[in-house]
Amino acid sequence: MAEPVKRKYDNSRRLAQVRTTRLRVIGAAKALFIENGYPATTLDSVADAADVPLPTIYRLFGSKRALLTSVLDTSFAGDDEPTAFVDRPTVQAALSEADPHQLLAAFSRIAREFMDRASAILHVLATAAQVDTEAADLLTEIRRQRHAGQSRIVAALVERGALEPSLEPSEAADFVYLLWSPDAHRILTVERGWTTDQYEAWLTRALGRTLLDR
């Protein structure tokens, strides 16, 4: 008698369900973090808002800090794909711009889209960092990564011979870090009521006037 053919186990449906649940939890957590703050938001409240059992949240994320990290990651990228921000097509396209003005304009558009997604949750993190050591450590690491990533803009200008000669690259990188910061975005769009179009146009002008060889 012939051996029965074993069917390969297809777990794609289960993985899709897990991903859907994970994103639902991340969305609920982000809304609660923004509404109530990070310290005041419990995993129980996230479970209720997402309509997901609490043990499932622990299984998917492990801890509240890990959940916050996932919220930040998806806010930064706009999705949950495991692709580094610098490797995203829009960032790579911006870095490949031959014209320095177009390069800075492209990164200003990226900054606008990034801040639209992440400004509110970054403000939550900065506020939480004042009273929560885990949040403070996470904020420090994000700031380090942000400075390193934004330094690539300066490196691209140096490669094109377009950086203002009076600027050292390290100094220029600090200027980018300042201009493309959540604090600057929040002051202009929340405190002063600017539109996102105004913010993008300002950032393009500010980066150009600060960094480019006149």
C-alpha positions as a Markdown table, in Angstrom:
| # | Residue | x | y | z |
|---|---|---|---|---|
| 1 | Met | 0.0 | 0.0 | 0.0 |
| 2 | Ala | 1.3 | 3.4 | -0.9 |
| 3 | Glu | 2.3 | 5.8 | 1.8 |
| 4 | Pro | -0.2 | 8.7 | 2.3 |
| 5 | Val | 1.0 | 12.0 | 1.0 |
| 6 | Lys | 1.6 | 14.4 | 3.8 |
| 7 | Arg | 0.3 | 17.8 | 3.2 |
| 8 | Lys | 2.5 | 20.8 | 4.0 |
| 9 | Tyr | 1.2 | 22.8 | 6.8 |
| 10 | Asp | 0.2 | 26.3 | 5.6 |
| 11 | Asn | 0.2 | 28.8 | 8.5 |
| 12 | Ser | -0.1 | 31.9 | 6.3 |
| 13 | Arg | -3.7 | 32.4 | 7.5 |
| 14 | Arg | -2.7 | 32.2 | 11.1 |
| 15 | Leu | 0.2 | 34.6 | 10.6 |
| 16 | Ala | -2.2 | 37.0 | 8.9 |
| 17 | Gln | -4.6 | 36.8 | 11.9 |
| 18 | Val | -1.7 | 37.4 | 14.3 |
| 19 | Arg | -0.5 | 40.4 | 12.3 |
| 20 | Thr | -4.1 | 41.8 | 12.2 |
| 21 | Thr | -4.4 | 41.4 | 16.0 |
| 22 | Arg | -1.0 | 42.9 | 16.6 |
| 23 | Leu | -1.9 | 46.0 | 14.5 |
| 24 | Arg | -5.2 | 46.4 | 16.3 |
| 25 | Val | -3.4 | 46.4 | 19.7 |
| 26 | Ile | -0.8 | 48.9 | 18.4 |
| 27 | Gly | -3.6 | 51.2 | 17.2 |
| 28 | Ala | -5.5 | 51.0 | 20.4 |
| 29 | Ala | -2.4 | 51.6 | 22.5 |
| 30 | Lys | -1.3 | 54.6 | 20.4 |
| 31 | Ala | -4.7 | 56.2 | 20.9 |
| 32 | Leu | -4.7 | 55.6 | 24.6 |
| 33 | Phe | -1.1 | 56.8 | 25.0 |
| 34 | Ile | -1.9 | 60.0 | 23.2 |
| 35 | Glu | -5.2 | 60.5 | 25.1 |
| 36 | Asn | -4.1 | 59.5 | 28.6 |
| 37 | Gly | -0.3 | 59.5 | 28.6 |
| 38 | Tyr | 2.0 | 56.6 | 28.8 |
| 39 | Pro | 2.3 | 56.1 | 32.6 |
| 40 | Ala | -1.5 | 56.3 | 33.1 |
| 41 | Thr | -2.3 | 53.8 | 30.3 |
| 42 | Thr | -2.4 | 50.2 | 31.5 |
| 43 | Leu | -2.2 | 47.0 | 29.5 |
| 44 | Asp | -5.7 | 46.1 | 30.8 |
| 45 | Ser | -7.1 | 49.3 | 29.2 |
| 46 | Val | -5.3 | 48.5 | 26.0 |
| 47 | Ala | -6.8 | 45.0 | 26.0 |
| 48 | Asp | -10.3 | 46.4 | 26.5 |
| 49 | Ala | -9.9 | 49.0 | 23.8 |
| 50 | Ala | -8.5 | 46.5 | 21.3 |
| 51 | Asp | -11.0 | 43.8 | 22.4 |
| 52 | Val | -8.0 | 41.4 | 22.8 |
| 53 | Pro | -7.4 | 39.2 | 25.8 |
| 54 | Leu | -4.7 | 40.5 | 28.1 |
| 55 | Pro | -2.6 | 37.3 | 27.9 |
| 56 | Thr | -2.5 | 37.7 | 24.1 |
| 57 | Ile | -1.0 | 41.2 | 24.5 |
| 58 | Tyr | 1.7 | 39.7 | 26.8 |
| 59 | Arg | 2.3 | 36.9 | 24.3 |
| 60 | Leu | 2.6 | 39.4 | 21.3 |
| 61 | Phe | 4.6 | 42.1 | 23.0 |
| 62 | Gly | 5.9 | 40.9 | 26.4 |
| 63 | Ser | 5.7 | 44.2 | 28.2 |
| 64 | Lys | 4.3 | 47.7 | 28.1 |
| 65 | Arg | 7.6 | 49.1 | 27.1 |
| 66 | Ala | 7.8 | 46.7 | 24.2 |
| 67 | Leu | 4.3 | 47.7 | 23.1 |
| 68 | Leu | 5.4 | 51.4 | 23.2 |
| 69 | Thr | 8.4 | 50.5 | 21.1 |
| 70 | Ser | 6.1 | 48.8 | 18.5 |
| 71 | Val | 3.8 | 51.9 | 18.5 |
| 72 | Leu | 6.8 | 54.1 | 17.9 |
| 73 | Asp | 8.2 | 51.9 | 15.1 |
| 74 | Thr | 4.9 | 51.7 | 13.2 |
| 75 | Ser | 4.4 | 55.4 | 13.6 |
| 76 | Phe | 7.9 | 56.2 | 12.3 |
| 77 | Ala | 7.6 | 53.9 | 9.3 |
| 78 | Gly | 3.9 | 54.1 | 8.6 |
| 79 | Asp | 3.6 | 50.3 | 8.6 |
| 80 | Asp | 4.9 | 47.2 | 10.4 |
| 81 | Glu | 7.2 | 46.0 | 7.7 |
| 82 | Pro | 10.7 | 45.1 | 9.0 |
| 83 | Thr | 12.5 | 47.6 | 6.8 |
| 84 | Ala | 14.9 | 50.1 | 8.2 |
| 85 | Phe | 13.8 | 53.7 | 7.7 |
| 86 | Val | 16.9 | 54.6 | 5.7 |
| 87 | Asp | 16.2 | 51.7 | 3.4 |
| 88 | Arg | 12.6 | 52.9 | 2.6 |
| 89 | Pro | 12.1 | 53.7 | -1.1 |
| 90 | Thr | 11.3 | 57.4 | -0.4 |
| 91 | Val | 14.4 | 57.9 | 1.7 |
| 92 | Gln | 16.6 | 56.1 | -0.9 |
| 93 | Ala | 15.1 | 58.2 | -3.7 |
| 94 | Ala | 15.8 | 61.4 | -1.7 |
| 95 | Leu | 19.4 | 60.4 | -1.1 |
| 96 | Ser | 19.9 | 59.7 | -4.8 |
| 97 | Glu | 18.7 | 63.2 | -5.8 |
| 98 | Ala | 21.6 | 64.9 | -7.8 |
| 99 | Asp | 20.4 | 68.4 | -7.2 |
| 100 | Pro | 21.0 | 69.5 | -3.5 |
| 101 | His | 17.9 | 71.7 | -3.5 |
| 102 | Gln | 15.7 | 68.8 | -4.7 |
| 103 | Leu | 17.4 | 66.5 | -2.1 |
| 104 | Leu | 16.5 | 68.9 | 0.7 |
| 105 | Ala | 12.9 | 69.4 | -0.6 |
| 106 | Ala | 12.5 | 65.6 | -0.8 |
| 107 | Phe | 13.6 | 65.2 | 2.8 |
| 108 | Ser | 11.3 | 68.0 | 3.9 |
| 109 | Arg | 8.4 | 66.1 | 2.4 |
| 110 | Ile | 9.6 | 63.0 | 4.3 |
| 111 | Ala | 9.8 | 65.0 | 7.5 |
| 112 | Arg | 6.3 | 66.3 | 7.0 |
| 113 | Glu | 4.9 | 62.8 | 6.5 |
| 114 | Phe | 6.9 | 61.4 | 9.4 |
| 115 | Met | 5.8 | 64.1 | 11.8 |
| 116 | Asp | 2.1 | 63.7 | 10.7 |
| 117 | Arg | 2.4 | 60.1 | 11.9 |
| 118 | Ala | 4.7 | 60.4 | 14.8 |
| 119 | Ser | 4.7 | 63.8 | 16.4 |
| 120 | Ala | 1.9 | 63.2 | 18.9 |
| 121 | Ile | 3.3 | 59.9 | 20.1 |
| 122 | Leu | 6.9 | 61.4 | 20.3 |
| 123 | His | 5.4 | 64.1 | 22.5 |
| 124 | Val | 3.9 | 61.4 | 24.7 |
| 125 | Leu | 7.3 | 59.7 | 25.0 |
| 126 | Ala | 9.1 | 63.0 | 25.9 |
| 127 | Thr | 6.5 | 63.7 | 28.6 |
| 128 | Ala | 6.7 | 60.2 | 29.9 |
| 129 | Ala | 10.5 | 60.3 | 30.0 |
| 130 | Gln | 10.3 | 62.9 | 32.8 |
| 131 | Val | 8.8 | 60.4 | 35.2 |
| 132 | Asp | 9.6 | 57.0 | 33.7 |
| 133 | Thr | 13.1 | 55.6 | 33.4 |
| 134 | Glu | 12.3 | 53.1 | 30.7 |
| 135 | Ala | 10.6 | 55.8 | 28.6 |
| 136 | Ala | 13.7 | 58.1 | 29.2 |
| 137 | Asp | 16.0 | 55.3 | 28.0 |
| 138 | Leu | 13.9 | 54.8 | 25.0 |
| 139 | Leu | 13.8 | 58.5 | 24.2 |
| 140 | Thr | 17.6 | 58.7 | 24.5 |
| 141 | Glu | 18.1 | 55.9 | 22.0 |
| 142 | Ile | 15.5 | 57.3 | 19.6 |
| 143 | Arg | 17.3 | 60.7 | 19.7 |
| 144 | Arg | 20.6 | 59.0 | 19.0 |
| 145 | Gln | 19.2 | 57.1 | 16.0 |
| 146 | Arg | 17.5 | 60.3 | 14.7 |
| 147 | His | 20.8 | 62.2 | 14.8 |
| 148 | Ala | 22.7 | 59.4 | 13.1 |
| 149 | Gly | 20.0 | 59.0 | 10.4 |
| 150 | Gln | 19.7 | 62.7 | 9.7 |
| 151 | Ser | 23.5 | 63.0 | 9.4 |
| 152 | Arg | 23.2 | 61.1 | 6.1 |
| 153 | Ile | 21.6 | 64.3 | 4.6 |
| 154 | Val | 24.8 | 66.2 | 5.4 |
| 155 | Ala | 26.9 | 63.4 | 4.1 |
| 156 | Ala | 25.0 | 63.5 | 0.8 |
| 157 | Leu | 25.6 | 67.2 | 0.5 |
| 158 | Val | 29.3 | 66.8 | 1.2 |
| 159 | Glu | 29.5 | 64.2 | -1.6 |
| 160 | Arg | 28.0 | 66.7 | -4.0 |
| 161 | Gly | 30.3 | 69.5 | -2.9 |
| 162 | Ala | 27.2 | 71.5 | -1.8 |
| 163 | Leu | 27.7 | 72.0 | 1.9 |
| 164 | Glu | 28.3 | 75.5 | 3.0 |
| 165 | Pro | 32.1 | 75.8 | 3.3 |
| 166 | Ser | 32.0 | 77.5 | 6.7 |
| 167 | Leu | 30.2 | 74.5 | 8.2 |
| 168 | Glu | 31.9 | 71.5 | 9.7 |
| 169 | Pro | 29.8 | 68.3 | 8.8 |
| 170 | Ser | 29.3 | 67.6 | 12.5 |
| 171 | Glu | 28.0 | 71.2 | 13.0 |
| 172 | Ala | 25.7 | 70.8 | 10.0 |
| 173 | Ala | 24.3 | 67.5 | 11.3 |
| 174 | Asp | 23.4 | 69.3 | 14.6 |
| 175 | Phe | 21.6 | 71.9 | 12.6 |
| 176 | Val | 19.6 | 69.3 | 10.8 |
| 177 | Tyr | 18.8 | 67.6 | 14.1 |
| 178 | Leu | 17.5 | 70.9 | 15.5 |
| 179 | Leu | 15.4 | 71.9 | 12.4 |
| 180 | Trp | 14.0 | 68.5 | 11.8 |
| 181 | Ser | 13.0 | 67.9 | 15.4 |
| 182 | Pro | 9.6 | 67.0 | 17.0 |
| 183 | Asp | 9.9 | 70.1 | 19.1 |
| 184 | Ala | 10.2 | 72.5 | 16.2 |
| 185 | His | 7.3 | 70.7 | 14.4 |
| 186 | Arg | 5.1 | 70.9 | 17.5 |
| 187 | Ile | 5.8 | 74.6 | 18.2 |
| 188 | Leu | 4.9 | 75.5 | 14.6 |
| 189 | Thr | 1.9 | 73.2 | 13.9 |
| 190 | Val | 0.4 | 73.0 | 17.4 |
| 191 | Glu | 1.4 | 76.1 | 19.3 |
| 192 | Arg | 1.4 | 78.4 | 16.3 |
| 193 | Gly | -1.2 | 76.7 | 14.3 |
| 194 | Trp | 0.7 | 76.3 | 11.0 |
| 195 | Thr | -0.6 | 73.9 | 8.4 |
| 196 | Thr | 1.5 | 71.0 | 7.3 |
| 197 | Asp | 2.1 | 72.7 | 4.0 |
| 198 | Gln | 3.6 | 75.7 | 5.8 |
| 199 | Tyr | 5.8 | 73.5 | 7.9 |
| 200 | Glu | 7.2 | 71.7 | 4.9 |
| 201 | Ala | 7.9 | 74.9 | 3.0 |
| 202 | Trp | 9.6 | 76.4 | 6.1 |
| 203 | Leu | 11.7 | 73.3 | 6.6 |
| 204 | Thr | 12.8 | 73.3 | 2.9 |
| 205 | Arg | 13.8 | 77.0 | 3.2 |
| 206 | Ala | 15.5 | 76.6 | 6.6 |
| 207 | Leu | 17.6 | 73.6 | 5.5 |
| 208 | Gly | 18.6 | 75.2 | 2.3 |
| 209 | Arg | 19.6 | 78.5 | 3.8 |
| 210 | Thr | 21.5 | 76.8 | 6.6 |
| 211 | Leu | 23.3 | 74.1 | 4.8 |
| 212 | Leu | 23.8 | 74.9 | 1.1 |
| 213 | Asp | 26.9 | 76.7 | -0.3 |
| 214 | Arg | 25.7 | 80.1 | -1.3 |
